[in-house]
Amino acid sequence: HLTVSPEHRAGFNALVERVKTFYENHYEVTLHITFSEQKPCTDTVAVDLQNEPFRNADGTLLFRPGGHGALIENLGDLDADIIFIKNIDNVAPDHLKPQTIRYKKALAGLLISYRNLIFDYLRRLTETTDITDDLIAEILDFTTDELCVVPPANFETKNKAETIAYLVEVLNRPIRVCGMVKNQGEPGGGPFWAENANGTVSLQIVESSQIDLKDARTKAIFDQATHFNPVDLVCSTKDYKGNKFNLHSYRDPETGFISVKSKDGKQLKALELPGLWNGAMSSWNTIFVEVPLATFSPVKTVNDLLRNEHQGCGK
């Protein structure tokens, strides 16, 4: 499944029709290829540098796409057991594809392993009455040590029923396993611990645009990041009963941001929705895994084709 812009959709459809049969025969598979577009209802109003509504030449308000965070709508529309998410500009040359595929499978296997355990814990917490203190301690250790969700400061004052409710709330969420590569100075974000509004601490993918880089302490933390987010995610969006999660319930609406763009030679401020793998997945259960740099081959400009990995087999 690919998300495309409306003006190019016909071209993508024509390309698929032209090459689909060849690749199906070559790889002896059946390809199911679908497209969707960013929904217009997720567009946001632009303003000028004085925070007044920005208008087009004909006087109408300028609406702009809300950024990749708007695609949480498209993700929620998919009905799949496991969903792989990857940037379209991460183009693996043929000689690197076997390693890329290997680690895709590894990430999916890890997701299934965690999901099986989470679903088992949820059934034991919600479908049985014999919930022992030892079981509660085991699950609490799992949520803290494996899912890296640190309870709020007042957690020790909760009684047994409140503790069980907390554990169910923490476990019963969408799950994502995120491949991370060693930081090589690429622009973008990375894996961090973050304190949430409810007092918990959890794993988040944070972009540089979300960081106050004018604050020396914050900038030092960001600059010391050991890993970078190449956008290599494997996701599970159904609960332990097989029902699709309402993904809107697991986003943080406070994590949208403002970027400076231009239109017809004039600067404007654009409101971008919480990023797809940032605020839009803020309350997902998250597992970070290091993957080799060979799985990350970005082509964001034509100059990126000069990188060693794009210069042919063996280089």
Residue pairs with C-beta under 8 A, 6 or more apart in sequence:
1 33
1 34
1 35
1 36
1 78
2 12
2 33
2 34
2 35
2 36
2 88
3 35
3 36
3 37
3 38
3 71
3 74
4 12
4 35
4 36
4 37
5 37
5 38
6 37
9 35
9 37
12 35
13 35
16 33
20 31
20 33
23 29
23 31
24 30
24 31
36 74
36 77
38 65
38 66
38 70
38 71
38 73
38 74
39 70
39 73
39 74
40 63
42 65
42 66
42 70
42 73
42 273
43 63
43 64
43 65
43 66
43 70
44 63
44 64
44 66
44 270
44 271
44 272
44 273
45 53
45 54
45 61
45 62
45 63
45 64
45 271
46 53
46 54
46 61
46 62
46 63
46 64
46 261
46 263
46 268
46 269
46 270
46 271
47 53
47 54
47 268
47 269
48 54
48 266
48 267
48 268
48 269
49 267
49 268
49 269
51 269
53 61
53 62
54 61
54 62
54 263
54 266
54 268
55 61
55 62
56 62
56 263
57 264
62 263
62 268
64 261
64 270
66 271
66 272
66 273
67 272
67 273
67 275
68 275
68 276
69 251
69 256
69 272
69 273
69 274
69 275
69 276
69 278
69 279
69 280
70 273
71 276
72 247
72 248
72 251
72 276
72 280
72 281
75 83
75 85
75 235
75 237
75 247
75 276
76 237
76 244
76 246
76 247
76 248
78 237
79 244
80 237
81 236
81 238
82 108
82 111
82 112
82 234
82 235
82 236
83 234
83 235
83 236
83 237
84 104
84 108
84 233
84 234
84 235
85 231
85 232
85 233
85 234
85 235
85 276
85 277
86 231
86 232
86 233
87 230
87 231
87 298
89 298
89 299
89 300
90 230
90 231
90 232
90 296
90 297
90 298
90 299
91 297
91 298
91 299
91 310
92 100
92 295
92 297
93 297
93 309
93 310
93 312
93 313
94 313
95 312
95 313
95 314
96 294
96 295
96 297
96 309
99 292
99 294
99 295
100 294
100 295
103 179
103 232
103 291
103 292
103 295
104 232
104 234
106 289
107 177
107 179
107 232
107 234
107 289
107 291
108 177
108 234
110 177
110 234
110 287
110 289
111 175
111 176
111 177
111 234
111 235
111 236
111 287
114 146
114 175
114 177
114 285
114 287
115 175
115 236
117 142
118 171
118 175
118 240
118 285
119 240
121 139
121 142
121 167
121 171
122 168
122 171
122 172
122 239
122 240
123 240
124 131
124 135
125 131
125 139
125 164
125 167
125 168
125 171
126 168
131 160
131 164
133 160
136 160
136 163
136 164
136 167
139 167
139 171
140 151
140 163
140 167
143 149
143 167
143 170
143 171
144 150
144 151
146 287
147 170
147 202
147 285
147 286
147 287
148 193
148 201
148 202
148 203
148 286
149 170
149 200
149 201
149 202
149 285
150 200
150 201
150 202
151 166
151 200
152 198
152 199
152 200
153 199
154 199
155 163
155 166
158 166
170 285
171 285
172 239
172 240
173 245
173 250
173 283
173 284
173 285
174 235
174 236
174 237
174 245
174 247
174 250
174 281
174 284
174 285
175 235
175 236
175 284
175 285
175 286
175 287
176 233
176 234
176 235
176 236
176 277
176 281
176 284
176 285
176 286
176 287
177 233
177 234
177 287
177 289
178 191
178 205
178 229
178 232
178 233
178 277
178 286
178 287
178 288
178 289
179 230
179 232
179 233
179 289
179 290
179 291
179 295
180 190
180 191
180 227
180 228
180 229
180 230
180 232
180 288
180 289
180 290
180 291
181 227
181 228
181 230
181 290
181 291
181 292
181 293
181 295
181 296
182 226
182 227
182 228
182 290
182 293
183 190
183 225
183 226
183 227
183 228
184 228
184 293
186 228
186 298
187 208
188 207
188 208
188 228
188 229
189 205
189 206
189 207
189 208
189 210
189 228
189 229
189 278
190 205
190 206
190 225
190 227
190 228
190 229
191 203
191 204
191 205
191 206
191 225
191 227
191 229
191 288
192 203
192 204
192 205
192 206
192 221
192 225
193 201
193 202
193 203
193 204
194 201
194 202
194 203
194 204
194 206
195 201
196 202
196 252
196 282
197 252
197 254
202 283
202 286
203 286
203 287
203 288
204 278
204 282
204 286
205 229
205 275
205 277
205 278
205 281
205 286
206 222
206 278
207 275
207 278
208 222
209 257
209 259
210 255
210 257
210 278
211 218
211 219
211 222
212 218
212 219
213 219
213 222
227 288
227 290
229 277
230 291
230 295
230 296
230 298
231 277
232 291
232 295
232 296
233 277
235 284
237 244
237 245
237 247
238 244
238 245
239 245
247 280
249 283
250 281
250 282
250 283
250 284
251 274
251 279
251 280
251 281
251 282
251 283
252 274
252 279
252 282
252 283
253 274
253 279
254 279
255 274
255 275
255 278
255 279
255 282
256 271
256 272
256 273
256 274
256 279
257 271
257 272
258 269
258 270
258 271
258 272
259 269
259 270
259 272
260 267
260 268
260 269
260 270
261 267
261 268
261 269
261 270
262 268
273 279
273 280
274 280
274 282
294 309
297 307
297 309
297 310
298 304
299 305
299 310
304 310
308 315
309 315
